[in-house]
């Protein structure tokens, strides 16, 4: 998980937005539209990041097409300290 998070967060352009998505979902499950509004990001941008995070087992979703709700995975919950370390080292904090 550590290598995947380094790549997703510090190794690509969208790392800051992916960090914001993970941190938001850590507190409350949401769908793409809710995330778009809460984070003030374009819906298509949110969808792109959600797909990447889901493909890499950082988040999961309830299996509904429209209004699909996203959650962080158990694996991600176990590695939140690694995420915080990456955020600090990559200077992506608030």
Backbone bond lengths (Angstrom), bond angles and torsions (degrees), N, CA, C in turn:
res aa  C-N    CA-C-N  psi(-1)  N-CA   C-N-CA  omega(-1)  CA-C   N-CA-C  phi
1 X - - - 1.453 - - 1.526 110.99 -
2 X 1.320 116.44 -34.08 1.464 119.85 -177.55 1.534 111.14 -60.38
3 X 1.320 117.42 -46.20 1.476 120.65 -179.93 1.515 111.18 -64.50
4 X 1.315 116.58 -40.51 1.469 120.77 179.23 1.522 109.97 -62.95
5 X 1.313 116.93 -45.24 1.463 120.07 179.73 1.528 111.91 -65.04
6 X 1.319 117.57 -40.23 1.468 119.51 176.74 1.522 110.16 -58.72
7 X 1.318 116.07 -44.34 1.466 119.60 -179.58 1.531 111.12 -66.57
8 X 1.333 117.63 -47.12 1.465 121.48 -177.05 1.522 113.12 -67.95
9 X 1.315 117.12 -34.09 1.464 121.18 -173.12 1.526 112.72 -99.05
10 X 1.313 116.94 -51.36 1.471 119.96 -174.41 1.522 113.27 -98.43
11 X 1.329 117.12 -19.87 1.457 119.88 -172.58 1.518 115.84 -96.62
12 X 1.323 117.28 -2.31 1.470 119.40 -178.92 1.523 110.42 -135.16
13 X 1.312 114.99 161.37 1.460 121.63 -176.81 1.529 114.02 -59.73
14 X 1.299 118.07 -35.57 1.460 121.33 -175.09 1.509 115.08 -86.06
15 X 1.311 117.39 12.94 1.458 121.09 -175.19 1.517 114.97 -57.44
16 X 1.306 116.64 -40.27 1.465 119.50 -178.87 1.528 110.68 -64.87
17 X 1.329 117.16 -43.41 1.465 119.77 178.50 1.527 111.60 -67.38
18 X 1.327 117.25 -38.72 1.460 119.65 177.49 1.534 110.61 -64.20
19 X 1.320 116.69 -37.85 1.460 121.09 175.94 1.522 110.36 -60.71
20 X 1.322 116.39 -46.41 1.468 120.35 179.39 1.525 111.39 -60.81
21 X 1.327 117.11 -39.45 1.463 121.21 179.02 1.531 110.52 -64.69
22 X 1.326 116.71 -48.21 1.465 120.74 -179.60 1.521 110.52 -59.67
23 X 1.325 116.58 -47.40 1.461 120.96 -178.43 1.527 111.34 -63.27
24 X 1.314 117.50 -36.73 1.462 121.22 177.85 1.525 110.32 -67.50
25 X 1.331 116.51 -45.20 1.461 120.36 -179.52 1.528 112.04 -70.21
26 X 1.307 117.04 -22.81 1.468 120.47 175.97 1.533 109.88 -61.61
27 X 1.312 115.74 -35.86 1.464 120.95 -177.76 1.520 113.90 -87.86
28 X 1.350 116.27 -31.22 1.469 119.35 -174.42 1.525 110.83 -161.51
29 X 1.323 118.07 126.21 1.470 119.77 174.98 1.527 110.08 -63.08
30 X 1.335 116.37 143.46 1.464 121.33 -178.82 1.516 109.96 -148.73
31 X 1.327 115.71 163.58 1.457 120.48 171.47 1.525 108.96 -95.59
32 X 1.316 116.61 174.68 1.469 121.10 -175.24 1.521 111.92 -61.92
33 X 1.318 117.28 -39.27 1.463 120.39 -179.38 1.531 110.94 -65.68
34 X 1.319 117.01 -42.55 1.462 120.67 177.94 1.533 110.79 -63.10
35 X 1.314 116.51 -42.62 1.471 120.22 177.88 1.521 110.93 -62.88
36 X 1.319 116.39 -43.06 1.461 121.19 179.57 1.525 110.90 -56.49
37 X 1.316 115.91 -45.92 1.474 120.57 -179.89 1.522 111.68 -69.59
38 X 1.316 116.70 -45.80 1.471 120.76 -177.10 1.532 111.96 -63.99
39 X 1.337 116.53 -39.96 1.465 120.69 -176.42 1.525 113.05 -95.54
40 X 1.328 116.28 -1.25 1.464 122.43 -179.78 1.533 111.42 54.02
41 X 1.341 114.41 50.08 1.461 122.10 178.26 1.526 109.16 -123.78
42 X 1.311 116.32 151.86 1.447 122.06 177.29 1.529 110.30 -58.93
43 X 1.320 116.07 140.05 1.455 121.90 -178.46 1.531 111.61 -56.38
44 X 1.331 117.76 -42.85 1.473 120.75 -179.82 1.528 111.04 -65.20
45 X 1.301 117.17 -34.96 1.467 121.43 176.97 1.524 109.50 -64.44
46 X 1.321 116.06 -46.33 1.467 120.75 178.10 1.527 110.18 -58.83
47 X 1.324 117.12 -47.26 1.472 121.61 -179.25 1.536 110.95 -58.40
48 X 1.322 116.16 -43.08 1.472 120.41 178.93 1.534 110.41 -59.12
49 X 1.321 116.53 -48.98 1.460 120.44 -178.43 1.525 111.37 -66.49
50 X 1.322 117.46 -39.21 1.465 120.79 178.21 1.520 110.61 -61.29
51 X 1.316 116.92 -42.31 1.469 120.59 178.58 1.524 111.20 -60.83
52 X 1.343 116.47 -44.99 1.472 120.08 179.15 1.527 111.42 -63.03
53 X 1.316 116.24 -44.08 1.463 120.32 -179.06 1.523 111.47 -66.58
54 X 1.324 116.61 -38.32 1.460 119.71 179.53 1.530 111.18 -70.15
55 X 1.319 117.35 -40.62 1.468 121.35 178.15 1.524 111.80 -60.56
56 X 1.325 116.58 -28.36 1.461 121.45 -176.90 1.530 113.54 -102.81
57 X 1.340 116.24 17.85 1.458 123.34 174.05 1.531 114.03 60.43
58 X 1.321 116.44 30.08 1.460 120.71 175.35 1.524 109.19 -90.14
59 X 1.323 116.16 -36.95 1.456 121.78 176.01 1.524 109.15 -128.39
60 X 1.310 115.47 164.19 1.458 122.22 175.33 1.522 107.26 -137.74
61 X 1.313 116.51 171.29 1.457 119.30 -178.24 1.510 111.52 -141.12
62 X 1.312 114.39 160.38 1.454 120.52 170.38 1.513 105.38 -79.39
63 X 1.306 117.83 141.92 1.455 122.17 -170.21 1.527 113.26 -81.83
64 X 1.323 115.65 70.29 1.462 122.17 171.36 1.517 107.02 -125.59
65 X 1.301 116.64 139.20 1.462 119.89 -178.47 1.530 110.71 -68.20
66 X 1.325 117.93 -61.53 1.462 121.67 -178.38 1.522 108.72 -92.36
67 X 1.294 116.69 130.96 1.453 120.82 179.64 1.511 113.89 77.03
68 X 1.325 117.15 20.36 1.463 122.93 178.87 1.530 109.52 -53.48
69 X 1.326 116.75 130.06 1.456 121.54 -179.07 1.524 109.86 -96.62
70 X 1.323 116.13 134.98 1.465 123.00 -177.00 1.524 111.03 -108.14
71 X 1.330 115.19 145.14 1.458 124.68 179.78 1.528 107.80 -137.02
72 X 1.324 117.23 155.10 1.466 117.12 170.58 1.529 107.28 -77.97
73 X 1.324 116.13 149.00 1.464 121.16 -178.03 1.529 110.84 -77.37
74 X 1.326 115.44 163.39 1.462 120.67 174.96 1.527 110.11 -59.53
75 X 1.327 115.61 -39.93 1.479 120.96 177.91 1.529 110.20 -58.35
76 X 1.330 116.71 -44.15 1.461 120.76 179.68 1.525 110.33 -66.57
77 X 1.323 117.05 -41.20 1.473 120.05 178.44 1.527 111.24 -56.83
78 X 1.323 116.48 -37.91 1.467 121.30 179.43 1.529 112.04 -70.27
79 X 1.346 116.51 -19.04 1.466 120.51 -174.34 1.529 113.72 -116.26
80 X 1.315 117.67 21.57 1.463 120.36 179.88 1.527 111.89 -62.25
81 X 1.336 116.82 -30.87 1.464 119.68 177.34 1.529 111.06 -65.07
82 X 1.321 117.20 -36.33 1.466 121.29 176.73 1.527 109.94 -65.11
83 X 1.329 116.16 -42.70 1.462 120.10 177.61 1.527 110.48 -59.49
84 X 1.319 116.87 -46.94 1.467 120.09 179.70 1.524 111.44 -60.34
85 X 1.325 116.81 -38.71 1.461 121.40 177.83 1.526 111.01 -64.29
86 X 1.315 116.88 -42.31 1.470 121.53 179.05 1.523 110.49 -65.35
87 X 1.333 116.44 -42.64 1.470 120.64 178.58 1.524 110.20 -58.62
88 X 1.317 115.65 -43.46 1.469 120.50 179.79 1.534 111.45 -65.74
89 X 1.327 116.41 -48.67 1.469 119.88 -177.50 1.523 113.01 -67.52
90 X 1.325 116.59 -32.53 1.471 120.45 -179.45 1.532 111.26 -89.69
91 X 1.334 116.77 3.04 1.448 122.29 178.61 1.528 112.12 56.09
92 X 1.343 116.77 47.53 1.460 122.10 -178.83 1.528 112.76 -106.69
93 X 1.317 117.05 6.49 1.457 119.61 -179.27 1.506 112.66 -68.70
94 X 1.361 114.62 159.35 1.454 126.80 -179.68 1.427 115.22 -16.58
